[in-house]
Amino acid sequence: MPLTFIDIERQKNWRIWLFFLVLLFLYLVLTAFVTVAFLPFFWQTGPRIWVFAGMVALMVSGIHFWFSAYDTSRTVVRSLDARPPDPQDDVHKMLMNVMQEIHVVTGNRRTIQCVVIPSFSMNALSAADLRGEAVIGITEGLLSRLTRPQLEAVIAHEAHHILSGDCLETTVAASLFGVYSSAMEKLTDTSNGRSFNAAPFFMSWSLLKLSYLLSMFISREREYRADAAAVRMTRDPIALAETLYLLSRSWRGAGFIGSGFEMLCIMNPQATALDETEGFWADLFSTHPPLRKRMDILLKMAQVNIAELEAKAGKAATVNAQNPPVPRYYAMSPRRQWQGPFTPAELAALPWLSPLTWITQGKDRPVERASKEQCINDIFLSRLSELERPLSNVTCPCCRQPLTTESYEGTQVFQCRFCAGILVESDRIPRIIVRTNRETPCSERIVSLAKTVMQQNQLRQLRYLKSVDSAKAAVPLLACPKCGNPMMRGFYSQAHMIEVDRCSFCGITWFDQDELVMLQCLIENRILPEITSPNYIGQSTH
């Protein structure tokens, strides 16, 4: 669909009237049932029951619709305890600047409020109401981990939902039942010491199912359109693709962001296999398209910017047409700009080239990580051969480069020189744990990071979230460097809640950058969960 920086198309809001008719029908059936059950004399008077039920249903549904959809933006903000950005905070100030840029890019067609959700989870959402107010919310966890280009892509994605009219439809659909379902979920939350109450739980479940009924009318295609609009505004599809991947391997707020708000988010807070499938039933009941397909489309969009480089390189290719063909690659620099074309020898001279650099051979070729090209892998192998550390026969699951053999706390581990990940045989981890206090004390950054991650993961556990392992289809799993089987991602233990990747076949554990140091920090400083729950009883702390 055509989209310019200023003239963003608006969709018809006929679905809003359809939502009202569905609501009217539900109240009509409910009123008729109550009338027949408790006022049997109306049943004997023929059509009078339907006239009475219709009048009551019209009045009640009208009141429900108005109070639910009129002030929804503020309701969402209050439900999530969201607050305006802090102008004294550098990260929040960056968010405010990006929001101003989005207003300029879209021609100030509409004023959009931006708020920060105080949660360590990683997600973003947008909401609009019948009063004409609109808001974009981003969690503190996502805001703190995104680069500026990635933040621009997320805000542009959510801004398009608002300006195109998609957001109003989804907000009205969520407000009719989802807002009340989220409120009921808080009453059934037992992590704060409350006893379980069946009545609020049943009400929450019923309202959530009714919310799913309305979500059937929300097309998954709107996410594709918002992704495309974000690319047109930011000219950086790679940033949005990287953000989606980061969200897929992180806590997206399930248990904190109510289930009724899922259609407002950039990604479903609950990692479900249905979102990663296609077909009639998935299109009917899922509000978000498959992650892998969204990323694939975005990576293909990234090749558009290469057309000008190819045109400039055309003459040189014509002059050297008699020479044997040499593969040429375009590489994305740290400034998010395509450069090239480069021969493998020229790529080797680039100081910023790494296995995670995005490369392609041309406009009609796929965009991949540099680690997937064998001839480019030789560049990294030559760099590794210059190191004094011996190379192992296992490769990094992220960079696909040989790991170097290192001595860590007196025991042998395998480390990646590019992404700083560490591979350890599981039976050697206890040695590292017991020797933790022999090394230099943890830095302030690691202590702060470990406490933050611990608190985040504790919230996940206490809200009875599904483990990452149970959502294999929704979470990209790393392949085991030894056997190639998917490694399961989960907490190291219930007492030390740091996420790691484990292979149950080879008995090895992969720690991303800083994960092993954070685990040592938790043990050295005796940082344990502040709130205990029955789930911890009988769990191993090792």
C-alpha positions as a Python dict, from the first residue, in 0.01 Angstrom:
ca = {
    (1, 'M'): (0, 0, 0),
    (2, 'P'): (141, 346, -86),
    (3, 'L'): (288, 541, 201),
    (4, 'T'): (480, 868, 205),
    (5, 'F'): (646, 1048, 491),
    (6, 'I'): (358, 1293, 530),
    (7, 'D'): (54, 1146, 362),
    (8, 'I'): (-15, 828, 560),
    (9, 'E'): (-330, 655, 443),
    (10, 'R'): (-626, 609, 673),
    (11, 'Q'): (-835, 296, 668),
    (12, 'K'): (-1210, 287, 704),
    (13, 'N'): (-1329, 211, 1055),
    (14, 'W'): (-1624, -4, 957),
    (15, 'R'): (-1501, -275, 1193),
    (16, 'I'): (-1578, -50, 1492),
    (17, 'W'): (-1946, -62, 1403),
    (18, 'L'): (-1914, -436, 1356),
    (19, 'F'): (-1774, -464, 1709),
    (20, 'F'): (-2076, -276, 1840),
    (21, 'L'): (-2312, -511, 1657),
    (22, 'V'): (-2132, -813, 1806),
    (23, 'L'): (-2160, -656, 2151),
    (24, 'L'): (-2529, -584, 2091),
    (25, 'F'): (-2590, -943, 1983),
    (26, 'L'): (-2419, -1082, 2295),
    (27, 'Y'): (-2627, -863, 2524),
    (28, 'L'): (-2941, -950, 2327),
    (29, 'V'): (-2884, -1323, 2379),
    (30, 'L'): (-2793, -1272, 2745),
    (31, 'T'): (-3099, -1055, 2814),
    (32, 'A'): (-3331, -1299, 2639),
    (33, 'F'): (-3187, -1588, 2841),
    (34, 'V'): (-3227, -1403, 3173),
    (35, 'T'): (-3580, -1296, 3080),
    (36, 'V'): (-3690, -1650, 2995),
    (37, 'A'): (-3523, -1791, 3307),
    (38, 'F'): (-3643, -1539, 3564),
    (39, 'L'): (-3943, -1368, 3404),
    (40, 'P'): (-4142, -1657, 3252),
    (41, 'F'): (-4458, -1452, 3206),
    (42, 'F'): (-4282, -1259, 2926),
    (43, 'W'): (-4237, -1585, 2736),
    (44, 'Q'): (-4613, -1631, 2720),
    (45, 'T'): (-4670, -1292, 2562),
    (46, 'G'): (-4507, -1380, 2228),
    (47, 'P'): (-4276, -1124, 2065),
    (48, 'R'): (-4283, -899, 2371),
    (49, 'I'): (-3977, -1078, 2505),
    (50, 'W'): (-3772, -980, 2202),
    (51, 'V'): (-3885, -618, 2218),
    (52, 'F'): (-3794, -603, 2585),
    (53, 'A'): (-3463, -784, 2532),
    (54, 'G'): (-3377, -562, 2236),
    (55, 'M'): (-3437, -240, 2429),
    (56, 'V'): (-3236, -356, 2729),
    (57, 'A'): (-2956, -493, 2509),
    (58, 'L'): (-2935, -172, 2306),
    (59, 'M'): (-2917, 44, 2618),
    (60, 'V'): (-2664, -172, 2803),
    (61, 'S'): (-2443, -235, 2498),
    (62, 'G'): (-2444, 137, 2418),
    (63, 'I'): (-2332, 224, 2772),
    (64, 'H'): (-2070, -54, 2767),
    (65, 'F'): (-1936, 54, 2428),
    (66, 'W'): (-1915, 422, 2516),
    (67, 'F'): (-1747, 388, 2854),
    (68, 'S'): (-1507, 122, 2720),
    (69, 'A'): (-1393, 293, 2400),
    (70, 'Y'): (-1423, 663, 2483),
    (71, 'D'): (-1128, 695, 2723),
    (72, 'T'): (-932, 380, 2647),
    (73, 'S'): (-589, 543, 2605),
    (74, 'R'): (-589, 671, 2960),
    (75, 'T'): (-725, 340, 3084),
    (76, 'V'): (-436, 152, 2924),
    (77, 'V'): (-187, 399, 3072),
    (78, 'R'): (-336, 361, 3421),
    (79, 'S'): (-354, -18, 3396),
    (80, 'L'): (16, -44, 3314),
    (81, 'D'): (117, 237, 3553),
    (82, 'A'): (288, 409, 3259),
    (83, 'R'): (443, 751, 3303),
    (84, 'P'): (575, 1028, 3078),
    (85, 'P'): (947, 1016, 2994),
    (86, 'D'): (1180, 1173, 3249),
    (87, 'P'): (1350, 1475, 3082),
    (88, 'Q'): (1641, 1439, 3328),
    (89, 'D'): (1714, 1083, 3210),
    (90, 'D'): (1941, 1049, 2905),
    (91, 'V'): (1768, 737, 2773),
    (92, 'H'): (1423, 890, 2820),
    (93, 'K'): (1546, 1209, 2654),
    (94, 'M'): (1645, 1002, 2349),
    (95, 'L'): (1290, 864, 2338),
    (96, 'M'): (1147, 1217, 2348),
    (97, 'N'): (1376, 1323, 2062),
    (98, 'V'): (1275, 1023, 1852),
    (99, 'M'): (908, 1101, 1918),
    (100, 'Q'): (960, 1458, 1795),
    (101, 'E'): (1128, 1327, 1480),
    (102, 'I'): (833, 1095, 1413),
    (103, 'H'): (595, 1391, 1441),
    (104, 'V'): (803, 1577, 1182),
    (105, 'V'): (825, 1276, 949),
    (106, 'T'): (449, 1223, 956),
    (107, 'G'): (376, 1591, 899),
    (108, 'N'): (230, 1648, 1247),
    (109, 'R'): (-88, 1484, 1129),
    (110, 'R'): (-170, 1389, 1486),
    (111, 'T'): (-26, 1452, 1831),
    (112, 'I'): (84, 1127, 1990),
    (113, 'Q'): (171, 1099, 2357),
    (114, 'C'): (466, 880, 2453),
    (115, 'V'): (490, 701, 2788),
    (116, 'V'): (732, 462, 2956),
    (117, 'I'): (602, 143, 3119),
    (118, 'P'): (798, 62, 3439),
    (119, 'S'): (870, -301, 3358),
    (120, 'F'): (1188, -496, 3291),
    (121, 'S'): (1007, -679, 3013),
    (122, 'M'): (1061, -590, 2647),
    (123, 'N'): (761, -478, 2444),
    (124, 'A'): (586, -175, 2299),
    (125, 'L'): (223, -94, 2230),
    (126, 'S'): (-4, 177, 2095),
    (127, 'A'): (-359, 277, 2181),
    (128, 'A'): (-615, 525, 2049),
    (129, 'D'): (-968, 608, 2159),
    (130, 'L'): (-1284, 779, 2040),
    (131, 'R'): (-1182, 1104, 2210),
    (132, 'G'): (-903, 1140, 1955),
    (133, 'E'): (-618, 1076, 2200),
    (134, 'A'): (-336, 839, 2108),
    (135, 'V'): (-46, 701, 2308),
    (136, 'I'): (264, 491, 2242),
    (137, 'G'): (401, 295, 2536),
    (138, 'I'): (741, 129, 2557),
    (139, 'T'): (870, -75, 2848),
    (140, 'E'): (1175, 34, 3042),
    (141, 'G'): (1346, -295, 2960),
    (142, 'L'): (1310, -248, 2585),
    (143, 'L'): (1399, 120, 2596),
    (144, 'S'): (1724, 53, 2783),
    (145, 'R'): (1844, -216, 2541),
    (146, 'L'): (1767, -64, 2202),
    (147, 'T'): (2002, 144, 1994),
    (148, 'R'): (1869, 469, 1854),
    (149, 'P'): (1798, 324, 1504),
    (150, 'Q'): (1612, 32, 1662),
    (151, 'L'): (1410, 267, 1883),
    (152, 'E'): (1320, 478, 1579),
    (153, 'A'): (1195, 167, 1400),
    (154, 'V'): (976, 62, 1694),
    (155, 'I'): (822, 410, 1740),
    (156, 'A'): (761, 440, 1364),
    (157, 'H'): (589, 100, 1364),
    (158, 'E'): (355, 201, 1644),
    (159, 'A'): (296, 550, 1496),
    (160, 'H'): (173, 395, 1172),
    (161, 'H'): (-80, 188, 1364),
    (162, 'I'): (-222, 510, 1504),
    (163, 'L'): (-214, 722, 1188),
    (164, 'S'): (-353, 454, 958),
    (165, 'G'): (-656, 381, 1177),
    (166, 'D'): (-548, 26, 1264),
    (167, 'C'): (-485, 124, 1624),
    (168, 'L'): (-834, 261, 1682),
    (169, 'E'): (-988, -65, 1564),
    (170, 'T'): (-767, -283, 1780),
    (171, 'T'): (-801, -54, 2083),
    (172, 'V'): (-1181, -62, 2063),
    (173, 'A'): (-1172, -441, 2023),
    (174, 'A'): (-943, -472, 2325),
    (175, 'S'): (-1136, -222, 2536),
    (176, 'L'): (-1472, -398, 2513),
    (177, 'F'): (-1352, -705, 2703),
    (178, 'G'): (-971, -710, 2721),
    (179, 'V'): (-935, -416, 2961),
    (180, 'Y'): (-1174, -579, 3207),
    (181, 'S'): (-999, -914, 3162),
    (182, 'S'): (-665, -753, 3252),
    (183, 'A'): (-820, -596, 3562),
    (184, 'M'): (-958, -934, 3668),
    (185, 'E'): (-616, -1094, 3615),
    (186, 'K'): (-472, -865, 3883),
    (187, 'L'): (-734, -992, 4128),
    (188, 'T'): (-627, -1351, 4060),
    (189, 'D'): (-254, -1277, 4090),
    (190, 'T'): (-131, -1478, 4391),
    (191, 'S'): (229, -1354, 4375),
    (192, 'N'): (145, -1063, 4607),
    (193, 'G'): (13, -1285, 4885),
    (194, 'R'): (-352, -1296, 4786),
    (195, 'S'): (-538, -1624, 4814),
    (196, 'F'): (-678, -1772, 4497),
    (197, 'N'): (-1036, -1666, 4420),
    (198, 'A'): (-1230, -1870, 4165),
    (199, 'A'): (-1488, -1601, 4083),
    (200, 'P'): (-1245, -1338, 3944),
    (201, 'F'): (-1055, -1613, 3766),
    (202, 'F'): (-1370, -1735, 3589),
    (203, 'M'): (-1470, -1378, 3501),
    (204, 'S'): (-1122, -1307, 3363),
    (205, 'W'): (-1128, -1625, 3158),
    (206, 'S'): (-1475, -1549, 3017),
    (207, 'L'): (-1389, -1190, 2927),
    (208, 'L'): (-1064, -1302, 2766),
    (209, 'K'): (-1250, -1552, 2547),
    (210, 'L'): (-1491, -1279, 2440),
    (211, 'S'): (-1190, -1061, 2359),
    (212, 'Y'): (-1055, -1342, 2140),
    (213, 'L'): (-1391, -1344, 1962),
    (214, 'L'): (-1341, -983, 1854),
    (215, 'S'): (-979, -1047, 1762),
    (216, 'M'): (-1108, -1270, 1482),
    (217, 'F'): (-1195, -950, 1296),
    (218, 'I'): (-842, -806, 1337),
    (219, 'S'): (-622, -897, 1043),
    (220, 'R'): (-266, -1009, 1094),
    (221, 'E'): (-178, -814, 780),
    (222, 'R'): (-178, -491, 979),
    (223, 'E'): (157, -588, 1134),
    (224, 'Y'): (308, -635, 788),
    (225, 'R'): (178, -292, 685),
    (226, 'A'): (319, -130, 1000),
    (227, 'D'): (656, -297, 943),
    (228, 'A'): (663, -165, 585),
    (229, 'A'): (562, 183, 701),
    (230, 'A'): (838, 187, 964),
    (231, 'V'): (1091, 99, 694),
    (232, 'R'): (965, 379, 469),
    (233, 'M'): (997, 631, 752),
    (234, 'T'): (1334, 519, 890),
    (235, 'R'): (1495, 369, 579),
    (236, 'D'): (1638, 99, 807),
    (237, 'P'): (1469, -243, 783),
    (238, 'I'): (1765, -413, 952),
    (239, 'A'): (1702, -223, 1277),
    (240, 'L'): (1343, -346, 1300),
    (241, 'A'): (1443, -703, 1209),
    (242, 'E'): (1706, -706, 1484),
    (243, 'T'): (1454, -567, 1732),
    (244, 'L'): (1202, -840, 1654),
    (245, 'Y'): (1468, -1105, 1704),
    (246, 'L'): (1571, -948, 2035),
    (247, 'L'): (1208, -947, 2150),
    (248, 'S'): (1164, -1312, 2056),
    (249, 'R'): (1438, -1427, 2296),
    (250, 'S'): (1336, -1203, 2585),
    (251, 'W'): (1051, -1167, 2831),
    (252, 'R'): (782, -970, 2649),
    (253, 'G'): (571, -892, 2954),
    (254, 'A'): (348, -1198, 2986),
    (255, 'G'): (198, -1177, 3333),
    (256, 'F'): (259, -802, 3354),
    (257, 'I'): (91, -688, 3033),
    (258, 'G'): (-261, -829, 3055),
    (259, 'S'): (-375, -1089, 2805),
    (260, 'G'): (-644, -850, 2684),
    (261, 'F'): (-380, -605, 2559),
    (262, 'E'): (-193, -851, 2338),
    (263, 'M'): (-336, -717, 2012),
    (264, 'L'): (-203, -369, 2098),
    (265, 'C'): (160, -488, 2131),
    (266, 'I'): (429, -508, 1865),
    (267, 'M'): (468, -875, 1962),
    (268, 'N'): (235, -1101, 2157),
    (269, 'P'): (347, -1102, 2524),
    (270, 'Q'): (261, -1472, 2541),
    (271, 'A'): (493, -1688, 2329),
    (272, 'T'): (249, -1920, 2152),
    (273, 'A'): (301, -2168, 1872),
    (274, 'L'): (-14, -2037, 1698),
    (275, 'D'): (156, -1706, 1621),
    (276, 'E'): (433, -1890, 1436),
    (277, 'T'): (200, -2084, 1206),
    (278, 'E'): (6, -1991, 895),
    (279, 'G'): (-325, -2109, 762),
    (280, 'F'): (-695, -2054, 815),
    (281, 'W'): (-709, -2113, 1191),
    (282, 'A'): (-392, -1915, 1264),
    (283, 'D'): (-518, -1621, 1058),
    (284, 'L'): (-851, -1642, 1239),
    (285, 'F'): (-736, -1659, 1602),
    (286, 'S'): (-386, -1507, 1602),
    (287, 'T'): (-334, -1131, 1602),
    (288, 'H'): (37, -1138, 1511),
    (289, 'P'): (198, -1297, 1202),
    (290, 'P'): (491, -1539, 1223),
    (291, 'L'): (811, -1378, 1347),
    (292, 'R'): (1033, -1554, 1095),
    (293, 'K'): (820, -1432, 805),
    (294, 'R'): (824, -1074, 933),
    (295, 'M'): (1203, -1085, 965),
    (296, 'D'): (1244, -1241, 620),
    (297, 'I'): (1035, -966, 460),
    (298, 'L'): (1232, -696, 640),
    (299, 'L'): (1566, -843, 537),
    (300, 'K'): (1453, -851, 174),
    (301, 'M'): (1354, -484, 202),
    (302, 'A'): (1709, -401, 306),
    (303, 'Q'): (1832, -465, -47),
    (304, 'V'): (1651, -161, -186),
    (305, 'N'): (1927, 72, -69),
    (306, 'I'): (2184, -127, -267),
    (307, 'A'): (2043, -23, -606),
    (308, 'E'): (2242, 302, -615),
    (309, 'L'): (2564, 124, -521),
    (310, 'E'): (2506, -131, -794),
    (311, 'A'): (2452, 146, -1050),
    (312, 'K'): (2779, 310, -953),
    (313, 'A'): (2963, -22, -971),
    (314, 'G'): (2817, -104, -1314),
    (315, 'K'): (3088, 67, -1517),
    (316, 'A'): (3370, -102, -1329),
    (317, 'A'): (3203, -438, -1381),
    (318, 'T'): (3182, -371, -1758),
    (319, 'V'): (3552, -280, -1783),
    (320, 'N'): (3655, -598, -1600),
    (321, 'A'): (3411, -822, -1785),
    (322, 'Q'): (3695, -1019, -1946),
    (323, 'N'): (3847, -1111, -1611),
    (324, 'P'): (3727, -1415, -1416),
    (325, 'P'): (3421, -1327, -1205),
    (326, 'V'): (3503, -1242, -846),
    (327, 'P'): (3225, -1249, -586),
    (328, 'R'): (3142, -904, -458),
    (329, 'Y'): (2957, -821, -139),
    (330, 'Y'): (2780, -525, 10),
    (331, 'A'): (2826, -487, 385),
    (332, 'M'): (2631, -277, 636),
    (333, 'S'): (2859, -50, 836),
    (334, 'P'): (2815, 25, 1209),
    (335, 'R'): (2641, 349, 1100),
    (336, 'R'): (2364, 143, 939),
    (337, 'Q'): (2471, 225, 582),
    (338, 'W'): (2539, -16, 298),
    (339, 'Q'): (2890, 4, 161),
    (340, 'G'): (3056, -171, -130),
    (341, 'P'): (3079, -365, -342),
    (342, 'F'): (3380, -537, -187),
    (343, 'T'): (3581, -835, -294),
    (344, 'P'): (3670, -1084, -18),
    (345, 'A'): (4015, -927, -1),
    (346, 'E'): (3865, -582, 42),
    (347, 'L'): (3627, -711, 309),
    (348, 'A'): (3924, -846, 503),
    (349, 'A'): (4060, -492, 527),
    (350, 'L'): (3743, -357, 692),
    (351, 'P'): (3816, -315, 1065),
    (352, 'W'): (3445, -326, 1158),
    (353, 'L'): (3364, -650, 976),
    (354, 'S'): (3244, -924, 1212),
    (355, 'P'): (3053, -1253, 1177),
    (356, 'L'): (2733, -1066, 1273),
    (357, 'T'): (2771, -801, 1001),
    (358, 'W'): (2484, -800, 749),
    (359, 'I'): (2598, -870, 391),
    (360, 'T'): (2445, -942, 52),
    (361, 'Q'): (2569, -997, -302),
    (362, 'G'): (2318, -768, -466),
    (363, 'K'): (1968, -628, -481),
    (364, 'D'): (1808, -958, -580),
    (365, 'R'): (2007, -1171, -336),
    (366, 'P'): (1919, -1250, 25),
    (367, 'V'): (2057, -1056, 319),
    (368, 'E'): (2249, -1279, 561),
    (369, 'R'): (2499, -1261, 842),
    (370, 'A'): (2860, -1264, 727),
    (371, 'S'): (2914, -1588, 918),
    (372, 'K'): (2694, -1776, 668),
    (373, 'E'): (2930, -1713, 374),
    (374, 'Q'): (3211, -1967, 366),
    (375, 'C'): (3457, -1751, 175),
    (376, 'I'): (3408, -1470, 429),
    (377, 'N'): (3454, -1715, 714),
    (378, 'D'): (3812, -1755, 595),
    (379, 'I'): (3868, -1390, 690),
    (380, 'F'): (3767, -1458, 1049),
    (381, 'L'): (3968, -1779, 1060),
    (382, 'S'): (4278, -1588, 956),
    (383, 'R'): (4216, -1336, 1234),
    (384, 'L'): (4173, -1615, 1486),
    (385, 'S'): (4490, -1787, 1369),
    (386, 'E'): (4686, -1479, 1470),
    (387, 'L'): (4582, -1531, 1833),
    (388, 'E'): (4807, -1718, 2072),
    (389, 'R'): (4511, -1915, 2210),
    (390, 'P'): (4453, -2255, 2048),
    (391, 'L'): (4134, -2305, 1847),
    (392, 'S'): (3887, -2578, 1938),
    (393, 'N'): (3686, -2803, 1711),
    (394, 'V'): (3352, -2649, 1819),
    (395, 'T'): (3199, -2334, 1676),
    (396, 'C'): (3008, -2046, 1829),
    (397, 'P'): (2630, -2100, 1799),
    (398, 'C'): (2586, -1727, 1727),
    (399, 'C'): (2889, -1634, 1513),
    (400, 'R'): (2961, -1979, 1367),
    (401, 'Q'): (3334, -1926, 1426),
    (402, 'P'): (3575, -2164, 1604),
    (403, 'L'): (3591, -2107, 1977),
    (404, 'T'): (3924, -2054, 2148),
    (405, 'T'): (4030, -2265, 2443),
    (406, 'E'): (4057, -2056, 2756),
    (407, 'S'): (4129, -2110, 3124),
    (408, 'Y'): (3846, -1973, 3338),
    (409, 'E'): (3870, -2001, 3715),
    (410, 'G'): (4132, -2269, 3662),
    (411, 'T'): (3916, -2491, 3440),
    (412, 'Q'): (3893, -2517, 3062),
    (413, 'V'): (3615, -2337, 2876),
    (414, 'F'): (3557, -2232, 2516),
    (415, 'Q'): (3512, -1865, 2435),
    (416, 'C'): (3405, -1672, 2124),
    (417, 'R'): (3641, -1389, 2036),
    (418, 'F'): (3367, -1204, 1850),
    (419, 'C'): (3049, -1214, 2063),
    (420, 'A'): (3223, -1294, 2398),
    (421, 'G'): (2999, -1595, 2464),
    (422, 'I'): (3132, -1888, 2670),
    (423, 'L'): (3069, -2261, 2621),
    (424, 'V'): (3119, -2482, 2927),
    (425, 'E'): (3070, -2850, 2985),
    (426, 'S'): (2791, -2871, 3239),
    (427, 'D'): (2987, -3088, 3484),
    (428, 'R'): (3258, -2819, 3502),
    (429, 'I'): (3023, -2540, 3604),
    (430, 'P'): (3029, -2646, 3976),
    (431, 'R'): (3406, -2594, 3977),
    (432, 'I'): (3361, -2239, 3851),
    (433, 'I'): (3089, -2176, 4107),
    (434, 'V'): (3291, -2286, 4411),
    (435, 'R'): (3597, -2091, 4293),
    (436, 'T'): (3405, -1770, 4236),
    (437, 'N'): (3545, -1586, 4538),
    (438, 'R'): (3904, -1635, 4420),
    (439, 'E'): (3884, -1378, 4142),
    (440, 'T'): (3855, -999, 4145),
    (441, 'P'): (3522, -873, 4292),
    (442, 'C'): (3245, -802, 4043),
    (443, 'S'): (3231, -455, 3893),
    (444, 'E'): (2947, -219, 3976),
    (445, 'R'): (2805, -264, 3627),
    (446, 'I'): (2785, -642, 3662),
    (447, 'V'): (2635, -618, 4013),
    (448, 'S'): (2367, -375, 3893),
    (449, 'L'): (2299, -583, 3580),
    (450, 'A'): (2276, -907, 3777),
    (451, 'K'): (2027, -760, 4025),
    (452, 'T'): (1815, -618, 3745),
    (453, 'V'): (1807, -944, 3550),
    (454, 'M'): (1736, -1137, 3871),
    (455, 'Q'): (1439, -914, 3950),
    (456, 'Q'): (1308, -938, 3595),
    (457, 'N'): (1324, -1316, 3587),
    (458, 'Q'): (1178, -1337, 3937),
    (459, 'L'): (871, -1149, 3818),
    (460, 'R'): (836, -1397, 3535),
    (461, 'Q'): (845, -1690, 3773),
    (462, 'L'): (612, -1548, 4035),
    (463, 'R'): (348, -1466, 3775),
    (464, 'Y'): (335, -1833, 3674),
    (465, 'L'): (459, -1774, 3322),
    (466, 'K'): (521, -2051, 3077),
    (467, 'S'): (886, -2137, 3048),
    (468, 'V'): (1068, -2047, 2730),
    (469, 'D'): (1118, -2418, 2661),
    (470, 'S'): (744, -2468, 2622),
    (471, 'A'): (728, -2222, 2334),
    (472, 'K'): (981, -2374, 2097),
    (473, 'A'): (797, -2260, 1788),
    (474, 'A'): (794, -1896, 1903),
    (475, 'V'): (1152, -1859, 2029),
    (476, 'P'): (1458, -1893, 1802),
    (477, 'L'): (1669, -2165, 1964),
    (478, 'L'): (2045, -2185, 1921),
    (479, 'A'): (2189, -2501, 1768),
    (480, 'C'): (2426, -2707, 1980),
    (481, 'P'): (2788, -2655, 1860),
    (482, 'K'): (2856, -3029, 1898),
    (483, 'C'): (2548, -3223, 1789),
    (484, 'G'): (2345, -2956, 1610),
    (485, 'N'): (2027, -3020, 1811),
    (486, 'P'): (1833, -2718, 1945),
    (487, 'M'): (1948, -2608, 2288),
    (488, 'M'): (1679, -2536, 2544),
    (489, 'R'): (1679, -2188, 2694),
    (490, 'G'): (1584, -2158, 3060),
    (491, 'F'): (1700, -2051, 3405),
    (492, 'Y'): (2026, -2192, 3540),
    (493, 'S'): (1837, -2276, 3858),
    (494, 'Q'): (1539, -2150, 4058),
    (495, 'A'): (1774, -1988, 4308),
    (496, 'H'): (2003, -1827, 4049),
    (497, 'M'): (1767, -1711, 3777),
    (498, 'I'): (2004, -1636, 3490),
    (499, 'E'): (1892, -1761, 3149),
    (500, 'V'): (2130, -1996, 2970),
    (501, 'D'): (2116, -2233, 2672),
    (502, 'R'): (2161, -2604, 2746),
    (503, 'C'): (2201, -2910, 2527),
    (504, 'S'): (2051, -3214, 2696),
    (505, 'F'): (2229, -3449, 2454),
    (506, 'C'): (2589, -3327, 2485),
    (507, 'G'): (2577, -3191, 2840),
    (508, 'I'): (2708, -2846, 2755),
    (509, 'T'): (2587, -2498, 2853),
    (510, 'W'): (2617, -2179, 2650),
    (511, 'F'): (2644, -1844, 2827),
    (512, 'D'): (2585, -1528, 2624),
    (513, 'Q'): (2800, -1225, 2699),
    (514, 'D'): (2804, -1144, 3073),
    (515, 'E'): (2570, -1431, 3168),
    (516, 'L'): (2840, -1641, 3337),
    (517, 'V'): (2981, -1336, 3517),
    (518, 'M'): (2631, -1244, 3636),
    (519, 'L'): (2581, -1596, 3768),
    (520, 'Q'): (2907, -1572, 3960),
    (521, 'C'): (2806, -1230, 4091),
    (522, 'L'): (2477, -1364, 4227),
    (523, 'I'): (2658, -1641, 4410),
    (524, 'E'): (2947, -1428, 4536),
    (525, 'N'): (2714, -1157, 4672),
    (526, 'R'): (2454, -1410, 4790),
    (527, 'I'): (2179, -1244, 4586),
    (528, 'L'): (1874, -1469, 4612),
    (529, 'P'): (1506, -1422, 4521),
    (530, 'E'): (1353, -1169, 4758),
    (531, 'I'): (1012, -1336, 4741),
    (532, 'T'): (971, -1707, 4785),
    (533, 'S'): (692, -1914, 4637),
    (534, 'P'): (585, -2279, 4655),
    (535, 'N'): (755, -2332, 4319),
    (536, 'Y'): (1095, -2297, 4486),
    (537, 'I'): (1040, -2574, 4739),
    (538, 'G'): (1236, -2882, 4648),
    (539, 'Q'): (1411, -2709, 4356),
    (540, 'S'): (1782, -2758, 4313),
    (541, 'T'): (1999, -2451, 4365),
    (542, 'H'): (2277, -2597, 4163),
}
